[in-house]
Amino acid sequence: MSPYIKIKDVNIYYEVKGKPLDGQHPTLLLVHGYLSSLFSFRDLIPYLEPHFSILSIDLPGFGKSEKSKHYEHSLDNYAETLLAILTYFNRDHVILVGHSMGGQICFRAARKDPKRVEKVIGLSAAGYMGPVKKQLRMATKIPFFPFFLRLYFQKYNAMKTFLDVTHDPSIITEEMMEGYKKPLREKAFYHSLTRLIQDREGDLTTPEVGEIEQPVLLLWGRQDRIVPLEIGERFKKEMKQAELKVFEETGHLLPEERPKEVAEAIIQFIHE
C-alpha cells in the first residue's frame, strides 16, 4: 500500500500502526504541530498500538507530505483536509489527537463534523491566537521571501529552541534533533511556510470553542513556555465537556517528554 494519499489535490504522507483500520477498534488520527511532523509521535505510538487503530499524517507542507504552492495553508482548510482523510479511509467515530497547532486544527474539525469526530484530545493545543500580523503577511510578497526565510532558519539556534520547548534537557538527543531538522532542509518547505504565513487565520473564538460538543481531554505540561497552561485552563472553562490533566515538570513536547503517561491518560479517556 502506498504511504501517500491524494487529498485536495495534494499528496499526503501517512502511516498506519496498531490494530487494522477495519472499524473493529477505536481509530485515532494523530495530527502534529507547527514545524513538526508525525515523527513527534514516535515514542507515544508504541504505548497506544495494542489498543487502537492509529493513523498519523504529515500535514500538507510538513514532513514528507507535498509542499504545494497552491494548497491553502489555513487552519480551516487543514481541518477540512482531516475530514476528507476520514472520508478516504471510510472512518466514523474517530478520536482526533492533536499536538500544539494540530490540536487547534482538531478542534476545528470536531466543530465542523460532530457526527464523525467522537472525541478530541489536545496535547498542549494552541489557542486564542490572532491572525498573523499584517506586516509579516505583507513581507511575504517580497520577491525571494522563501529564500530569505530559509536563510533565517539556517542561522537560528536549534538547541535553544529545544531547550525552550522541553523542561528536561536530558531528553534531547541527536536523533531527536535530526528528526525535527531534516524537513527544514528541503527548499520547497519554505514556499509552504510562506503560504502558511499568508493563509493562517486566527484561532477559534470563545463562542466557537463553546460550540464544540464532543468530550475533550486536554493534556498540558505545567512548565509549557510555548502554549502556557492558562490556555488549557481557558479551554476547559469555555468547552462544554472538557477535562484538563496537568503533568508536572513537563514542557511543550508532551509526546516526547511523557509518552507513557500521556498514553495512559488517552486510554483511560477513550474507554471511560
HELIX and SHEET records of a PDB file:
HELIX    1   1 LEU A   38  PHE A   41  5                                   4    
HELIX    2   2 ILE A   45  LEU A   48  1                                   4    
HELIX    3   3 LEU A   75  TYR A   88  1                                  14    
HELIX    4   4 MET A  101  LYS A  112  1                                  12    
HELIX    5   5 LYS A  134  ALA A  139  1                                   6    
HELIX    6   6 PHE A  145  LYS A  155  1                                  11    
HELIX    7   7 ALA A  158  VAL A  165  1                                   8    
HELIX    8   8 PRO A  169  ILE A  171  5                                   3    
HELIX    9   9 GLU A  174  LYS A  181  1                                   8    
HELIX   10  10 LYS A  182  ARG A  185  5                                   4    
HELIX   11  11 LYS A  187  ASP A  199  1                                  13    
HELIX   12  12 THR A  206  VAL A  209  1                                   4    
HELIX   13  13 LEU A  229  GLU A  238  1                                  10    
HELIX   14  14 LEU A  254  GLU A  257  1                                   4    
HELIX   15  15 PRO A  259  HIS A  271  1                                  13    
SHEET    1   A 8 TYR A   4  ILE A   7  0                                        
SHEET    2   A 8 VAL A  10  GLY A  18 -1                                        
SHEET    3   A 8 SER A  53  ILE A  57 -1                                        
SHEET    4   A 8 THR A  27  VAL A  31  1                                        
SHEET    5   A 8 VAL A  94  HIS A  99  1                                        
SHEET    6   A 8 VAL A 117  LEU A 123  1                                        
SHEET    7   A 8 VAL A 216  GLY A 221  1                                        
SHEET    8   A 8 ALA A 242  PHE A 247  1                                        
END                                                                             
